[in-house]
Amino acid sequence: MPQDLPSPTPEYLSRLNPEQRRAIETTEGPLLILAGAGTGKTRVLTTRFAHILLTGRAYPSQILAVTFTNKAAREMRERVSAILGEPAEGLWLGTFHSICARMLRRHAEYVGLTSSFNILDTDDQIRLLKQVMEPWKIDTKRWPPNQLMGIIQRWKDRGLTPDRVTPAEDSDFANGHALAIYRAYQERLIALNTCDFGDLMLHMTEILRNQPNVLAQYHRIFRYILVDEYQDTNTVQYLWLRLLAKREHGPSNIACVGDDDQSIYSWRGAEVENILRFEKDFPGAEVVRLERNYRSTAQILAAAAGLIAHNEGRLGKTLRPGRDDAQGEKVQIIGVRDSDEEARIVSGAIERLRGDGHPLSEIAILMRAGFQTRPFEERLMMIGIPYRVVGGLRFYERSEIRDCLAYLRVLSQPADDLAFERIINVPKRGVGAVAVQKLHAQARALPGPLTAAVMWQLQEGLLKGKSKDALDGLMAAFQRAKATLESEGHVVAAEQLLEDSGYLQMWRDDRSVEAPGRLDNIRELLRALGEFGTLQGFLEHVALVMDTESETSDDKVSLMTLHGAKGLEFDTVFLPGWEEGVFPSQRSLDEGGNRALEEERRLAYVGLTRARRRAIVLHAASRRIYANWQSSMPSRFIEEIPSEYVQLTGQAFETRRQAAAAPSMFASGPLTSTRPSGFRAPRPRIHDVKPEPTVAIGATVFHHRFGEGTVIGADGPQLHINFENGGVKRVMANFVEIRS
């Protein structure tokens, strides 16, 4: 009798490595899939989904698959359909919030809603909260509603209804009224048959906690649960999943895919402890480590592994290359004098890469914070390299920067009505659209600019109440700044104006997650202002930068923050600003101590592992703080990368010209200098920072936008150039190439 032949391996499993197959074929019981960067976790997750269906273990409606983004959910649906060979229908597949919205419409009555409830957007949430706050007579300037909304949403992210907020967890907002307002806000939402985004998970978690029949219903429905990016879950998401997965009878068939080394979103409420305690939450859980990286070279992987090994709070895994040809170049570390030189070196290297045929779309500059983009944006524009700012606006397009520029434009030219109209009610001064229309009418009657109309109305006593006091203060701020401009210079005057007008205080009082970044951007603007000899020269420079024609090609260099880069990959990655205080961020260390330091280190790990072929880390010996220079120490993360995986250059540069030659590393092969053991990069003294080289009067220069021109004068680093096609322009010296 012939023996039964083993069943052939299904095609969808045939191209997987052993660890990936184990993660897919281990279908029963709790499973944690530790998927390192570039190890194919999306393929594993979608193939596991399809495998459960194809082997008859469950119907589509019996699988719950949860992601963090709609994009990830769409991709999973498409991949599962491709494996099945037909559209995947009837799935419980979506984001945490979309799944909970679907559930909540089935069980809304348990929290006092109907199934037709509405979901408020952010603007409507703030508007409703303002109404709820009115009985408390709260000073909304001192206690902004968006600050309280942030507190409420953090409570919701932690699974805390008003009844669950303990005195120890209460906030001192508005003299201790936060919890009472939260309770009133929730009652008002229910009365309006609405909920906000945070309620979707909070309500559903409460229903599962308090209604055993509903929980039992979902235990019967969901035979398998799949979770993507488990390291990014917050407390309420964790509680919701645990309720659905832990059964009194039968196995907990929950499979969570994640990487504790890439948990970088604590500021959004993510708790890395959720993934670290998975085996405690689900005794007997199996852990599969995906460690074969199909993205990066062996040198980059070893460097990243050496860095992340300094973290204590991790489950542990070691990435290794999944390709035979993946030895590659060492991580290059370049020491530069300052941020301007940093931008020149990076842009010069990108020029060489493009000249060698490397697509710009395979090059990224990844920064710790958004304010760092400005020098790179300006330098790339100067040499004509197209770029895009991913996940944000270009520096000079950001709203807070445009506000500040409007203040500076009015300081420079009080007749600039467009600029004055932008800032007349920023921060709020009680000047609405109708009041502005009246000012325009008054300006036409004088005739004169809006500033003159305001002064006239103040003098004539036509303005009343809060708007009178606010506009009186605004005009006084401009007058003081004008005097300071003449006596102490444009940088001091600009900072004074933004302070006296209340603009900086507006952002200091803002407790939103974005506010600190906006203040950083404003500081960077003031630093940029300090590079120019006059306020007018700076404003002309900005106008030229903002007027640069947009590039329509998709082949662009990507500029983004490290947080925005997670999940992406590029052939070449530049990692500037690796200095103490910048990266790791001093603000994060001050607020979070060692826990924050470990997250900063995970962020550095994410940055390195975005690179396929080459990773270049840069650190500056000094950075400009307003008009002054401040010394910087290289980041501790540089020292934590094992020396055998690093090539070092730039520490002994004596001149900018020598430093600017550093990008030849791409033309002449890897650098030969290697960091000694116990390396700590020396720091040049402040007076070592050399000024820009002068350009002779009469020299021929080239600007990527205006073409060739002749230098007819100079004001410090700013040149007066007569361009053949653009007339006389004032341009910074480092924005032109000297032709003769």
NUVOTOR-226258 format. One line per 2 residues: their letters; for each residue x negated, y, z of C-alpha. Coordinates in steps of 0.02 Angstrom, whole numbers. Layout:
A> X,Y,Z; ...
***
This chain:
MP> 0,0,0; -80,165,-50
QD> -125,287,90; -36,452,100
LP> -145,590,29; -167,746,135
SP> -55,888,83; -144,1017,-22
TP> -180,1183,61; -50,1312,9
EY> -122,1445,-105; -82,1584,17
LS> -198,1501,146; -337,1447,30
RL> -435,1610,29; -436,1637,216
NP> -582,1606,332; -561,1481,477
EQ> -523,1615,607; -391,1694,497
RR> -309,1525,464; -306,1486,650
AI> -220,1653,684; -89,1612,553
ET> -60,1428,592; -51,1450,781
TE> 135,1484,779; 195,1426,950
GP> 162,1517,1113; 88,1688,1149
LL> -57,1738,1037; -175,1886,1041
IL> -267,1917,878; -418,2027,913
AG> -447,2097,740; -607,2197,724
AG> -627,2336,597; -624,2273,418
TG> -581,2093,463; -420,2081,361
KT> -291,2102,500; -155,2162,381
RV> -175,2007,274; -168,1897,429
LT> -12,1981,496; 85,1974,333
TR> 28,1797,291; 79,1739,465
FA> 252,1814,435; 268,1725,268
HI> 197,1562,339; 333,1554,472
LL> 465,1574,337; 388,1455,211
TG> 366,1316,339; 548,1329,393
RA> 513,1381,572; 634,1528,564
YP> 752,1624,454; 704,1804,408
SQ> 830,1874,533; 746,1776,674
IL> 579,1867,660; 549,2036,740
AV> 400,2128,663; 352,2297,735
TF> 231,2427,665; 185,2606,708
TN> 214,2689,539; 341,2675,400
KA> 197,2654,278; 134,2500,371
AR> 310,2429,375; 332,2454,188
EM> 164,2374,152; 206,2223,260
RE> 374,2201,174; 293,2211,2
RV> 156,2087,45; 276,1963,124
SA> 388,1974,-31; 237,1944,-143
IL> 191,1784,-49; 371,1724,-46
GE> 394,1762,-230; 559,1850,-195
PA> 620,2004,-100; 617,1982,88
EG> 795,2017,145; 877,2024,316
LW> 716,2063,410; 699,2148,577
LG> 545,2239,513; 506,2422,550
TF> 432,2546,671; 466,2538,857
HS> 586,2684,844; 680,2624,690
IC> 707,2451,766; 767,2529,929
AR> 884,2647,836; 960,2495,749
ML> 981,2404,915; 1048,2557,1006
RR> 1189,2581,880; 1248,2406,929
HA> 1243,2441,1116; 1262,2630,1132
EY> 1410,2617,1253; 1294,2553,1391
VG> 1211,2725,1402; 1367,2830,1371
LT> 1347,2855,1183; 1448,2797,1033
SS> 1374,2704,886; 1382,2863,781
FN> 1261,2960,892; 1147,3089,811
IL> 958,3101,832; 892,3277,865
DT> 739,3343,776; 604,3439,870
DD> 678,3612,840; 850,3559,901
QI> 773,3479,1056; 689,3643,1105
RL> 847,3742,1068; 951,3627,1178
LK> 821,3628,1317; 823,3819,1319
QV> 1011,3814,1345; 993,3688,1486
ME> 859,3794,1572; 967,3952,1579
PW> 1052,3920,1748; 881,3912,1832
KI> 836,4088,1771; 663,4027,1725
DT> 535,4147,1652; 507,4061,1484
KR> 348,4160,1452; 269,4087,1608
WP> 354,3919,1589; 377,3888,1400
PN> 514,3763,1352; 395,3668,1238
QL> 284,3638,1389; 429,3561,1484
MG> 477,3460,1330; 302,3388,1330
II> 323,3337,1512; 492,3257,1476
QR> 427,3161,1326; 279,3096,1428
WK> 402,3033,1558; 501,2947,1421
DR> 343,2871,1347; 310,2797,1519
GL> 486,2724,1529; 544,2845,1663
TP> 726,2898,1665; 767,3041,1786
DR> 811,2911,1919; 642,2826,1898
VT> 534,2983,1917; 464,2973,2093
PA> 411,3127,2195; 230,3080,2162
ED> 262,3085,1975; 362,3247,1979
SD> 290,3403,1898; 263,3575,1975
FA> 333,3653,1816; 445,3802,1854
NG> 413,3788,2041; 463,3606,2045
HA> 622,3614,1941; 559,3500,1801
LA> 648,3343,1861; 813,3432,1889
IY> 804,3507,1715; 760,3336,1642
RA> 915,3263,1724; 1025,3405,1658
YQ> 948,3389,1485; 987,3203,1479
ER> 1165,3234,1537; 1187,3366,1402
LI> 1121,3247,1268; 1247,3115,1319
AL> 1388,3242,1320; 1343,3292,1141
NT> 1330,3108,1087; 1149,3137,1038
CD> 978,3077,1086; 803,3134,1051
FG> 663,3029,977; 600,2971,1147
DL> 774,2913,1199; 779,2779,1064
ML> 652,2672,1156; 697,2730,1331
HM> 883,2691,1314; 852,2523,1233
TE> 726,2474,1367; 850,2523,1503
IL> 987,2420,1419; 874,2267,1411
RN> 826,2294,1593; 1004,2315,1657
QP> 1110,2208,1540; 1059,2024,1551
NV> 1187,1976,1419; 1109,2093,1291
LA> 934,2032,1332; 990,1851,1316
QY> 1068,1892,1147; 902,1953,1078
HR> 810,1807,1155; 924,1695,1051
IF> 901,1800,894; 712,1823,893
RY> 616,1661,886; 455,1752,838
IL> 388,1925,875; 245,2005,778
VD> 164,2168,835; 39,2274,739
EY> -90,2390,820; -49,2328,995
QD> -191,2431,1070; -92,2589,1027
TN> 66,2546,1125; 123,2661,1263
TV> 209,2606,1424; 389,2605,1363
QY> 342,2509,1205; 248,2384,1312
LW> 397,2363,1430; 517,2341,1284
LR> 408,2208,1203; 379,2115,1365
LL> 566,2108,1399; 600,2036,1227
AK> 455,1912,1232; 462,1839,1408
RE> 594,1703,1415; 658,1598,1557
HG> 669,1448,1442; 559,1409,1294
PS> 392,1480,1237; 354,1665,1215
NI> 315,1665,1030; 239,1838,1026
AC> 87,1873,919; 1,2041,944
VG> -133,2102,826; -249,2237,889
DD> -424,2294,930; -464,2362,1102
DQ> -621,2441,1029; -512,2551,919
SI> -394,2617,1052; -414,2805,1025
YS> -242,2880,1054; -224,2901,1242
WR> -176,3083,1212; -20,3015,1127
GA> 18,2902,1275; -69,2744,1214
EV> -128,2629,1354; -278,2520,1312
EN> -237,2419,1470; -87,2344,1378
IL> -201,2241,1266; -330,2209,1401
RF> -201,2123,1513; -114,2021,1378
EK> -177,1855,1447; -116,1904,1621
DF> 55,1953,1554; 70,1791,1454
PG> -19,1650,1547; -88,1518,1432
AE> -100,1640,1287; -220,1595,1149
VV> -345,1726,1090; -414,1723,913
RL> -557,1840,871; -573,1900,693
ER> -757,1950,682; -801,1931,498
NY> -806,2107,429; -781,2121,240
RS> -810,2309,234; -976,2367,307
TA> -1158,2317,292; -1246,2214,425
QI> -1347,2366,481; -1193,2473,508
LA> -1102,2333,599; -1250,2300,714
AA> -1268,2485,753; -1082,2500,794
AG> -1087,2341,899; -1235,2406,999
LI> -1144,2569,1032; -977,2496,1086
AH> -1064,2369,1199; -1091,2513,1322
NE> -904,2510,1360; -854,2407,1511
GR> -666,2403,1481; -659,2285,1331
LG> -619,2105,1290; -777,2082,1187
KT> -813,2029,1010; -958,2048,890
LR> -929,2094,709; -1035,2009,578
PG> -1039,2036,390; -922,1928,288
RD> -1021,1953,127; -1190,1878,82
DA> -1253,2042,5; -1213,2150,154
QG> -1383,2189,233; -1387,2370,174
EK> -1466,2530,237; -1492,2577,417
VQ> -1386,2712,498; -1473,2877,462
II> -1484,3008,598; -1530,3184,546
GV> -1576,3323,666; -1540,3497,600
RD> -1562,3674,665; -1379,3730,664
SD> -1207,3703,589; -1250,3802,432
EE> -1398,3691,395; -1291,3540,436
AR> -1166,3593,302; -1305,3627,176
IV> -1386,3457,202; -1221,3363,188
SG> -1164,3458,33; -1335,3436,-47
AI> -1328,3250,-14; -1154,3242,-90
ER> -1218,3332,-245; -1354,3201,-264
LR> -1231,3059,-240; -1117,3131,-373
GD> -1266,3152,-488; -1305,2968,-464
GH> -1129,2921,-517; -1046,2896,-347
PL> -861,2946,-347; -822,3091,-231
SE> -667,2997,-174; -784,2870,-91
IA> -866,3004,18; -798,3069,183
IL> -851,3193,315; -778,3139,481
MR> -777,3261,626; -727,3255,809
AG> -618,3411,796; -529,3507,660
FQ> -623,3670,691; -782,3588,625
TR> -719,3586,445; -751,3770,409
PF> -939,3768,367; -916,3614,258
EE> -766,3687,167; -859,3848,127
RL> -1018,3759,72; -926,3635,-39
MM> -830,3777,-120; -991,3873,-146
IG> -1071,3732,-246; -911,3684,-336
IP> -876,3514,-257; -689,3478,-242
YR> -628,3420,-73; -468,3389,23
VV> -430,3407,208; -339,3247,254
GG> -204,3256,386; -210,3444,401
LR> -228,3611,315; -385,3691,251
FY> -464,3799,385; -406,3968,320
ER> -231,3901,285; -196,3854,467
SE> -60,3961,544; -163,4021,693
IR> -306,4071,577; -188,4166,463
DC> -117,4254,616; -290,4305,675
LA> -339,4363,501; -182,4469,496
YL> -233,4554,659; -407,4585,587
RV> -337,4652,424; -232,4779,517
LS> -383,4827,622; -483,4854,463
QP> -341,4934,365; -190,4996,465
AD> -91,5020,304; -87,4831,271
DL> 102,4808,294; 102,4624,247
AF> -23,4584,384; 65,4692,513
ER> 233,4615,475; 159,4442,505
II> 98,4483,680; 222,4614,742
NV> 319,4477,833; 178,4353,864
PK> 178,4328,1010; 363,4363,1038
RG> 394,4549,1066; 581,4557,1038
VG> 561,4623,862; 678,4529,746
AV> 711,4539,559; 836,4682,578
AV> 711,4786,677; 577,4756,545
QK> 698,4813,408; 728,4975,505
LH> 541,5001,521; 523,4980,333
AQ> 657,5111,306; 570,5228,428
AR> 403,5198,340; 479,5246,173
AL> 554,5403,249; 390,5465,324
PG> 313,5405,201; 181,5292,277
PL> 139,5114,330; 232,5011,459
TA> 104,5053,593; 142,5237,569
AV> 329,5201,580; 304,5110,745
MW> 201,5254,816; 332,5381,760
QL> 475,5285,839; 377,5266,1001
QE> 340,5452,1006; 521,5497,969
GL> 587,5379,1102; 688,5278,976
LK> 631,5109,1041; 708,5039,1200
GK> 684,4899,1324; 564,4754,1304
SK> 526,4789,1121; 471,4967,1165
DA> 350,4907,1299; 286,4765,1190
LD> 254,4873,1036; 178,5011,1143
GL> 57,4880,1211; 20,4814,1036
MA> -22,4985,965; -129,5023,1117
AF> -223,4859,1088; -261,4911,909
QR> -321,5083,967; -438,5008,1098
AK> -504,4882,971; -536,5023,847
AT> -642,5114,977; -735,4954,1019
LE> -765,4921,834; -861,5085,823
SE> -956,5066,987; -990,4879,1010
GH> -962,4799,841; -835,4694,750
VV> -854,4529,846; -822,4607,1016
AA> -680,4711,944; -597,4560,865
EQ> -602,4457,1024; -538,4606,1124
LL> -393,4633,1003; -338,4451,1009
ED> -349,4457,1199; -262,4624,1227
SG> -123,4584,1103; -77,4429,1202
YL> -114,4314,1056; -247,4210,1144
QM> -142,4201,1302; 4,4136,1198
WR> -99,3982,1153; -172,3964,1327
DD> 6,3957,1396; 58,3831,1263
RS> 51,3657,1340; 75,3563,1177
VE> -53,3434,1121; -101,3547,974
AP> -138,3704,1076; -319,3665,1127
GR> -362,3627,946; -287,3792,891
LD> -394,3884,1018; -547,3791,953
NI> -504,3849,777; -492,4029,836
RE> -662,4016,920; -732,3947,757
LL> -658,4096,664; -746,4215,784
RA> -907,4118,757; -887,4140,570
LG> -853,4325,596; -1019,4339,687
EF> -1111,4283,530; -1062,4444,440
GT> -1127,4618,464; -957,4702,452
LQ> -774,4663,476; -734,4718,298
GF> -870,4604,229; -798,4456,322
LE> -620,4490,262; -681,4505,82
HV> -772,4340,100; -616,4254,167
AL> -511,4325,25; -633,4252,-101
VM> -633,4083,-14; -443,4076,-6
DT> -428,4129,-187; -536,3986,-250
ES> -438,3888,-379; -374,3722,-317
ET> -448,3568,-396; -319,3453,-476
SD> -430,3300,-490; -404,3155,-370
DK> -594,3134,-360; -624,3237,-203
VS> -728,3226,-46; -619,3190,106
LM> -635,3299,262; -542,3238,415
TL> -551,3210,601; -606,3042,668
HG> -431,3014,738; -360,3036,563
AK> -486,2916,485; -431,2759,576
GL> -380,2627,449; -476,2709,305
EF> -642,2663,227; -771,2747,114
DT> -936,2700,34; -1024,2847,117
VF> -976,2927,282; -1055,3084,356
LP> -1033,3104,544; -1085,3281,594
GW> -1082,3364,764; -1146,3221,871
EE> -1196,3332,1016; -1154,3332,1200
GV> -999,3438,1229; -942,3417,1049
FP> -947,3228,1039; -912,3167,1169
SQ> -792,3310,1192; -825,3408,1351
RS> -640,3442,1372; -602,3255,1368
LD> -739,3216,1493; -681,3354,1611
EG> -502,3291,1607; -528,3103,1600
GN> -699,3058,1670; -769,2886,1628
RA> -604,2826,1555; -612,2970,1430
LE> -796,2935,1394; -754,2757,1345
EE> -619,2819,1227; -741,2944,1151
RR> -862,2800,1124; -724,2699,1040
LA> -696,2850,927; -881,2848,879
YV> -865,2662,843; -716,2696,730
GL> -818,2827,638; -965,2712,603
TR> -854,2568,547; -767,2676,415
AR> -927,2664,311; -951,2525,185
RR> -1128,2562,123; -1204,2708,216
AI> -1171,2805,375; -1261,2969,411
VL> -1253,3046,584; -1304,3228,608
HA> -1336,3333,762; -1383,3516,776
AS> -1512,3591,894; -1405,3746,915
RR> -1234,3812,871; -1170,3989,859
IY> -1051,4041,997; -975,4202,931
AN> -1128,4310,890; -1252,4213,997
WQ> -1343,4047,981; -1327,3908,1109
SS> -1441,3757,1125; -1366,3583,1104
MP> -1417,3412,1164; -1400,3261,1048
SR> -1251,3154,1093; -1281,3011,1212
FI> -1202,2901,1079; -1356,2925,969
EE> -1467,2851,1103; -1346,2707,1130
IP> -1364,2645,951; -1502,2512,951
SE> -1661,2586,876; -1689,2441,756
YV> -1534,2491,658; -1576,2676,644
QL> -1683,2784,531; -1722,2955,596
TG> -1769,3118,512; -1762,3304,537
QA> -1830,3317,714; -1994,3400,666
FE> -1929,3520,534; -2017,3688,547
TR> -1920,3783,415; -1749,3781,337
RQ> -1828,3746,168; -1906,3585,233
AA> -1743,3537,316; -1646,3568,157
AA> -1754,3438,71; -1684,3302,185
PS> -1546,3246,66; -1680,3174,-47
MF> -1653,3018,58; -1526,2967,-72
AS> -1644,2996,-217; -1799,2914,-146
GP> -1730,2771,-45; -1716,2748,143
LT> -1819,2854,260; -1971,2775,338
ST> -1978,2858,509; -1899,2751,643
RP> -1842,2809,813; -1957,2756,955
SG> -1888,2663,1104; -1807,2776,1233
FR> -1780,2911,1102; -1714,3081,1154
AP> -1721,3203,1010; -1821,3361,1049
RP> -1727,3526,1040; -1800,3678,954
RI> -1799,3837,1057; -1670,3967,1009
HD> -1799,4083,933; -1853,3943,816
VK> -1692,3963,717; -1745,4056,561
PE> -1638,4186,472; -1577,4161,295
PT> -1711,4197,164; -1692,4368,84
VA> -1649,4388,-99; -1739,4525,-195
IG> -1644,4670,-272; -1630,4637,-458
AT> -1632,4448,-439; -1517,4345,-550
VF> -1401,4231,-452; -1261,4109,-490
HH> -1094,4091,-400; -984,3941,-442
RF> -830,4051,-465; -898,4215,-534
GE> -1044,4148,-635; -1208,4242,-656
GT> -1239,4412,-582; -1374,4533,-529
VI> -1411,4579,-348; -1392,4769,-332
GA> -1398,4785,-143; -1397,4693,24
DG> -1323,4712,198; -1411,4584,306
PQ> -1363,4411,241; -1228,4488,131
LH> -1272,4529,-50; -1195,4659,-165
IN> -1190,4573,-335; -1136,4639,-504
FE> -1061,4487,-589; -1045,4483,-778
NG> -865,4421,-767; -808,4484,-597
GV> -883,4655,-568; -965,4702,-403
KR> -932,4581,-260; -1002,4559,-85
VM> -1053,4379,-56; -1153,4289,79
AN> -1330,4244,21; -1305,4059,54
FV> -1156,4057,-64; -1261,4089,-220
EI> -1402,4001,-309; -1555,4104,-354
RS> -1591,4089,-540; -1737,4212,-556
***
